[in-house]
Amino acid sequence: MPYRGHIENGVVVLDESVPLPEGAEVTVDMCDRAASEQEEARPLTDYDRLKPFIGKAEGLPPDFAENHDHYLHGRPKK
């Protein structure tokens, strides 16, 4: 599980209190702060907002993607 922290006087200091056992082996991966700040500032795309719903629809006709206007609005099938 990743934990965030920073370096203080040459020592890694975690941002939150984590009960790690004495002698626990850890890996430190330095992140690029500018890149992570840009990623956080990036506005969400429609894909980002709708990602949790991808693949969740069940019981649709096999040609729904091609003929959704037919099933939703009564237009002729393609």
Number of C-alpha atoms within 10 A of each C-alpha: 2 7 10 13 13 12 9 9 7 7 8 12 13 13 10 9 8 8 6 9 7 6 6 6 7 7 6 10 8 9 9 8 9 9 10 11 10 10 11 10 9 9 9 10 9 8 10 9 9 9 10 9 9 8 7 6 7 6 5 10 10 8 11 13 10 10 17 16 14 13 15 9 9 10 11 9 12 9
